[in-house]
Amino acid sequence: MKKTCLSVVLILTMLVFFGSLLGCDQASREVGQVKLGMTRAEAVAILGEPQKKETVVQGELLIWRFEGQKVLLVVNQDKVTGKQVTGRKVR
């Protein structure tokens, strides 16, 4: 019984670990698809609705969080004019 429980825990741990890696890769690919000059609507279509929005001198700051990454886009006159990713490295 102990051996079976240990095996189940080990398998679940591996699934969670590898699942989180896949999620990170997916977020990295999505962020990589956002290019400067895109419209706000195009960026939101790729990343989904931002979790936070702020008005800044440069325009509008859109903020997302993905698996340890924070994605910041600056939108001015409906165009993405700035992009920054912090946290885990994005490929």
Stockholm file with secondary structure:
# STOCKHOLM 1.0

chainA/1-91         MKKTCLSVVLILTMLVFFGSLLGCDQASREVGQVKLGMTRAEAVAILGEPQKKETVVQGELLIWRFEGQKVLLVVNQDKVTGKQVTGRKVR
#=GR chainA/1-91 SS CHHHHHHHHHHHHHHHHHHHHHHHHHHHHHHHHCCTTCBHHHHHHHHCSCSEEEEETTEEEEEEEETTEEEEEEEETTEEEEEEEEESCCC
#=GC SS_cons        CHHHHHHHHHHHHHHHHHHHHHHHHHHHHHHHHCCTTCBHHHHHHHHCSCSEEEEETTEEEEEEEETTEEEEEEEETTEEEEEEEEESCCC
//
